[in-house]
Amino acid sequence: MKREIIGLSGQTLLKTLANNGLIDPESHRLEDIDACSAECEVHIAQEWLQKLPPASYDEQYVLKRNSRARILNKYARLGCQVVLTPELQGMVVAVPEPKPWDIP
């Protein structure tokens, strides 16, 4: 299902997704990378990746840790680490379904 949502410049992508009901805000500490889980993972469309700053070492570590195969998906980012800017207006993002091992 495709939805268009609006976020505020300076706000994280994760907060925007939570504010629009696309993720459960109770399952996240919305700005704390140390508390990140697979639920923070989003997939950014290829044409938007170069408009984002590179993922930090900590972000890459969390993404690899949460991947069952320990292989980093090149489109994966943590929503809590993507800060919205005017240049990102129109960005296409996929919110993956929860992985079976992440569902209690």
Stockholm file with secondary structure:
# STOCKHOLM 1.0

chainA/1-104         MKREIIGLSGQTLLKTLANNGLIDPESHRLEDIDACSAECEVHIAQEWLQKLPPASYDEQYVLKRNSRARILNKYARLGCQVVLTPELQGMVVAVPEPKPWDIP
#=GR chainA/1-104 SS CCCCCCCCTTSBHHHHHHHTTSSCGGGCCTTCGGGCCGGGEEEECHHHHTTSCCCCHHHHHHHHHHSTTCCCCTTEEEGGGCBCCGGGTTCCEECCCCCGGGCC
#=GC SS_cons         CCCCCCCCTTSBHHHHHHHTTSSCGGGCCTTCGGGCCGGGEEEECHHHHTTSCCCCHHHHHHHHHHSTTCCCCTTEEEGGGCBCCGGGTTCCEECCCCCGGGCC
//
